[in-house]
Amino acid sequence: MKSFCVLSFCCLFLLVSAKKAEPCNGHASLCNKHYNQVSFACTHNSYSYPPPATIGVLNQEKSIQQQLSDGVRAFMLDLVRPELSSDPKTPKEDNDAVHLCHASCLLINKGTLENTLKVFKAFLDKNRREVITFIIENYSEFSVEQVEPSFKSSGIDKYAYVPDFKPNSQKHGYKWPTLKRMVDTNKRLMVFMDDKADVSKVPYILPEWEYVIETPFENISPVEKFPCTQDRPRDGKPRDLLVMNHFAYNRAEIMGKDIDTPLTANQIKQHGYNAAKSLQQQVDTCKTVWGSRVPNFITVDYYDVGDGDIFDIVNKINGV
């Protein structure tokens, strides 16, 4: 009887230990960290991958699905209204749809936001201990009521986190949930939008500049050292969350006007921008500027160039 009790206790201990060891975003040690204490690999213009294979337009090589599979957990998405069609057979509502494009849907058009959100939802359905983030640029200035239907029709709105705090005048010092709480409550999607967010109408689409700052994004290649100063918003007030922009542009002057285009994957490799040395250098710069705070979103073009160094850097920041 005594042996049976000991065995039962051991089994119970193992079960409890196994439950405690369940991971959040792949690591058990991240579960008790608050959202603003965690670093995430982030892709710039996540939707901008082939086809078409047009140099000067693309920012990534891999699909959203592949990005998720590889470990990317934060995604920059641009919302654009398609250009008006001259075809009278095209229904007007198609021209008012929310699409994923970069400035113009004539350059690259990845279709409706709804279709891409379905890809994210399928991932969250299957991976119940993963937390992801959207950082949305509302290029065409859609109202939040125009954006919300894509979330609802895709079904991903059920995963969206709604904070239990209100914006304050200091714009920092909020009590963000732990990853474990986000997992346990199944609210594993954080959504920020730079313009037209209104939490009184859609509570889970959060105003980016209330909570997030970004480092400079107009970095012109060659870049000797990526900066970590506060570029947006330019009010000098720190926020709880930091986007570390680590990508650069080619710049050409055409008819007296500067035209910036994304670097190709080969150019990024040649300059070593996605290599651990370059990424760590900017992380160290951010420590000099911001102290012990975490660069939350390590944002790159062609994340797969660099032999996985971005994920190594993120893991190092997270202490895993």
C-alpha positions in Angstrom: 0.0 0.0 0.0 2.9 2.3 0.9 4.6 1.6 -2.4 1.3 2.3 -4.2 0.9 5.7 -2.5 4.5 6.7 -3.3 4.0 5.7 -6.9 0.7 7.6 -7.1 2.4 10.7 -5.6 5.3 10.5 -8.1 2.8 10.2 -11.0 0.8 13.2 -9.8 4.1 15.2 -9.3 5.1 14.4 -12.9 1.7 15.4 -14.3 1.7 18.7 -12.4 5.4 19.4 -13.4 4.5 18.6 -17.0 1.6 21.0 -16.9 3.7 23.7 -15.3 6.3 23.3 -18.0 3.9 24.0 -20.9 5.5 26.6 -23.1 4.4 30.0 -24.3 5.7 30.9 -27.7 7.9 27.9 -27.5 9.5 28.4 -24.1 8.1 27.8 -20.6 10.2 30.6 -19.2 8.3 33.2 -21.3 4.9 32.3 -19.7 5.3 34.5 -16.6 6.8 37.4 -18.5 4.5 40.3 -19.3 3.8 41.1 -22.9 6.0 44.2 -22.9 8.9 42.2 -21.4 9.1 39.9 -24.4 10.9 40.3 -27.7 9.3 39.0 -31.0 10.8 38.4 -34.5 8.8 40.8 -36.7 8.6 41.0 -40.5 8.4 44.4 -42.3 5.6 44.4 -44.9 4.9 40.8 -44.1 2.5 40.4 -47.0 5.0 41.6 -49.6 6.4 38.3 -50.9 6.3 36.7 -54.4 4.4 36.5 -56.7 5.1 38.9 -58.4 8.9 38.5 -58.3 9.4 42.2 -58.9 12.7 43.8 -57.6 12.1 47.0 -55.8 8.7 46.0 -54.5 9.2 42.9 -52.3 10.3 42.8 -48.6 10.0 39.1 -48.0 10.6 35.8 -49.8 8.4 33.5 -47.7 4.6 33.4 -47.4 2.7 34.3 -44.2 2.2 30.6 -43.5 5.9 29.9 -43.8 6.8 32.9 -41.7 4.6 31.6 -38.9 6.1 28.1 -39.2 9.6 29.5 -39.0 8.9 31.4 -35.8 7.9 35.0 -36.8 5.4 36.2 -34.3 4.8 39.9 -35.2 3.7 41.1 -38.6 3.5 44.6 -40.2 0.5 44.8 -42.5 -0.5 47.8 -44.7 -4.2 48.4 -45.5 -4.8 50.0 -48.9 -7.9 50.7 -50.9 -7.5 49.2 -54.5 -7.4 51.7 -57.3 -10.8 52.3 -58.9 -11.4 50.0 -61.8 -12.3 51.4 -65.2 -14.1 48.2 -65.9 -17.9 48.9 -65.5 -18.4 45.2 -64.7 -16.3 45.5 -61.5 -18.7 45.9 -58.5 -18.2 49.2 -56.6 -17.8 47.3 -53.3 -14.6 45.6 -54.6 -13.0 49.0 -54.9 -13.9 49.7 -51.2 -12.5 46.5 -49.9 -9.6 46.4 -47.5 -6.6 45.0 -49.3 -3.0 44.3 -48.3 -0.8 46.4 -50.6 2.2 48.7 -50.4 1.2 52.2 -51.2 -0.5 51.2 -54.4 -2.2 47.9 -55.2 -0.9 48.3 -58.8 2.6 47.4 -57.5 1.7 44.4 -55.3 -1.8 43.3 -54.2 -2.0 40.3 -51.8 -5.8 40.4 -51.9 -8.2 41.1 -49.1 -7.2 41.5 -45.5 -9.9 38.9 -44.6 -8.2 36.2 -46.7 -4.8 36.7 -45.0 -6.5 36.9 -41.5 -7.9 33.4 -42.2 -4.3 32.1 -42.5 -3.4 33.6 -39.1 -6.6 32.2 -37.6 -5.8 28.7 -38.9 -2.4 29.0 -37.2 -3.9 30.1 -33.9 -6.5 27.3 -34.0 -3.7 24.7 -34.3 -1.1 26.3 -32.1 -2.9 27.1 -28.8 0.1 28.3 -26.9 1.3 30.9 -29.4 0.9 34.7 -29.1 1.1 36.9 -32.2 1.0 40.6 -32.9 -0.3 42.8 -35.8 1.2 46.2 -36.4 -1.1 47.8 -39.0 -0.4 50.8 -41.2 -3.7 52.2 -42.2 -2.4 53.7 -45.4 -5.9 54.5 -47.0 -7.3 55.8 -43.7 -10.1 53.3 -43.4 -12.4 53.9 -40.5 -12.1 51.3 -37.8 -15.6 50.2 -38.7 -14.4 49.4 -42.2 -11.5 47.3 -40.8 -13.5 45.3 -38.2 -15.6 43.2 -40.7 -12.4 41.5 -41.9 -11.6 40.4 -38.4 -15.1 39.2 -37.8 -15.7 37.4 -41.1 -12.3 35.6 -40.7 -13.2 34.6 -37.2 -9.9 35.8 -35.8 -11.6 38.5 -33.6 -12.3 35.8 -31.0 -8.5 35.7 -30.2 -8.0 39.5 -30.0 -6.9 40.9 -26.7 -8.8 43.7 -25.1 -6.9 45.6 -22.4 -8.5 46.2 -19.0 -6.6 49.6 -18.7 -7.3 53.0 -20.3 -4.8 55.3 -22.0 -3.0 57.6 -19.6 -1.3 61.0 -20.1 2.1 59.5 -19.5 1.5 56.9 -22.2 3.5 54.2 -20.4 3.5 52.2 -17.2 0.5 50.0 -18.2 0.0 46.5 -16.7 0.3 44.3 -19.7 -0.8 40.6 -19.4 1.7 37.8 -19.0 1.9 35.5 -22.0 0.4 32.8 -19.8 -2.7 34.9 -19.1 -3.1 35.5 -22.8 -2.8 31.8 -23.5 -5.1 30.8 -20.6 -7.8 33.2 -21.6 -7.2 32.4 -25.3 -6.7 36.0 -26.2 -3.5 35.5 -28.0 -3.6 38.2 -30.7 -2.5 41.8 -30.0 -3.5 44.3 -32.6 -2.2 47.8 -33.1 -3.2 50.3 -35.8 -1.4 53.6 -36.5 -4.4 55.7 -37.6 -8.2 55.7 -37.1 -8.2 53.2 -34.2 -11.1 53.9 -31.8 -11.5 51.5 -28.9 -14.9 52.8 -28.1 -16.1 51.3 -31.4 -13.7 48.3 -31.8 -12.0 47.6 -28.4 -9.3 45.2 -29.7 -7.8 47.4 -32.4 -5.5 49.5 -30.3 -4.1 52.9 -31.2 -0.4 52.1 -31.9 1.0 55.5 -30.8 -0.6 55.3 -27.4 1.5 52.2 -26.5 4.3 51.9 -29.1 7.3 53.8 -30.3 9.4 53.1 -33.4 13.1 53.7 -34.2 13.9 55.4 -37.5 12.7 53.4 -40.6 14.1 55.6 -43.4 17.6 54.0 -43.2 19.4 54.5 -46.5 22.0 51.8 -47.4 24.8 51.5 -46.7 24.1 51.8 -43.0 27.1 51.8 -40.7 25.0 51.7 -37.5 21.3 51.4 -37.1 19.9 54.0 -34.6 17.6 53.5 -31.7 16.3 57.0 -31.2 12.5 57.6 -30.9 11.4 58.4 -34.4 7.6 57.9 -34.1 5.7 59.5 -32.5 7.9 62.5 -32.1 6.6 63.8 -28.8 9.5 62.6 -26.7 7.3 60.5 -24.5 8.4 56.9 -24.0 6.0 54.1 -24.4 5.9 50.5 -23.0 6.6 48.9 -26.4 9.5 49.4 -28.8 9.7 48.6 -32.5 13.4 48.2 -33.5 13.4 48.8 -37.2 16.4 47.0 -38.7 16.0 47.3 -42.5 17.3 49.7 -45.1 16.4 51.2 -48.5 18.1 51.9 -51.8 17.7 55.6 -52.7 17.8 57.0 -56.2 17.1 60.5 -57.4 14.7 60.6 -60.3 13.8 64.0 -61.8 15.0 65.7 -58.6 13.0 63.5 -56.3 14.3 60.8 -53.9 12.8 57.4 -54.6 13.4 54.7 -52.0 13.0 51.0 -52.7 13.6 47.9 -50.6 16.9 46.2 -50.8 17.0 42.8 -52.4 17.7 39.6 -50.4 21.2 39.5 -52.0 21.9 43.1 -51.0 20.9 42.4 -47.4 23.2 39.4 -47.4 26.1 41.3 -48.9 25.8 44.1 -46.3 25.2 41.6 -43.4 22.2 43.5 -42.1 20.4 40.4 -40.9 23.5 38.8 -39.4 23.8 38.5 -35.7 26.6 41.1 -35.5 24.5 43.9 -37.1 21.4 42.9 -35.1 23.2 42.8 -31.8 24.9 46.1 -32.5 21.5 47.8 -32.7 20.2 45.9 -29.6 23.3 47.2 -27.7 22.5 50.7 -29.0 19.0 50.4 -27.7 20.3 49.4 -24.3 22.4 52.6 -24.3 19.4 54.7 -25.2 16.6 52.9 -23.3 18.4 51.1 -20.5 17.0 47.7 -19.4 13.8 47.9 -21.5 13.3 45.2 -24.1 13.2 45.9 -27.9 9.9 44.2 -28.4 9.6 43.9 -32.2 12.9 43.1 -34.0 11.8 44.1 -37.5 13.6 43.0 -40.7 13.2 42.5 -44.4 13.9 39.0 -45.7 14.0 37.5 -42.3 15.2 34.2 -43.8 18.5 35.8 -44.9 21.0 35.5 -42.1 20.8 31.8 -41.3 18.2 32.3 -38.6 20.2 34.9 -36.7 17.1 37.0 -36.0 15.6 34.1 -34.0 18.9 33.6 -32.1 19.0 37.3 -31.2 15.3 37.3 -30.0 16.0 34.2 -27.9 19.1 35.9 -26.4 17.0 39.0 -25.5 14.4 36.7 -24.0 17.0 34.7 -22.0 16.0 31.4 -23.5 
